Amino acid sequence: MIVDDEALVLLDLVHTVEDLGYAIHSESTSVEGALASLDSEAPDLALLDIDVAGVPVWPVARELTAKGVPVIFVSANLSHKELCQEFSDCPKLEKPASPADIGKALEMAGEIKSCAA
């Protein structure tokens, strides 16, 4: 699963993840769309921007971690208190993240059952 409100960034992340050999469960440019996609089967892991069109991604991250899905935050602002407290064990990548960094984070997150505290 990939969530980012910037369509070009989302497209770039989708291509990067696919080029690394992963399939995409769903992609969304809104928190509402991301939550709706979780009504079906849960993804194996998720790449989440934090500020999605002015809406914090925390409800999506909470639902994912409650289901045991590893979450990777990809954001230009990694100073949110939730990242230091509730999601402190989740991998974080600063934008722009290189394909190599995304690949390493996906590999690491795949080994983590859940990063929820």
Beta strands, then each sheet from edge to edge (+ up, - down):
strand 1: 2-3
strand 2: 27-28
strand 3: 46-48
strand 4: 51-52
strand 5: 55-56
strand 6: 71-75
strand 7: 92-94
sheet 1: 2+ 1+ 3+ 6+ 7+
sheet 2: 4+ 5-
end
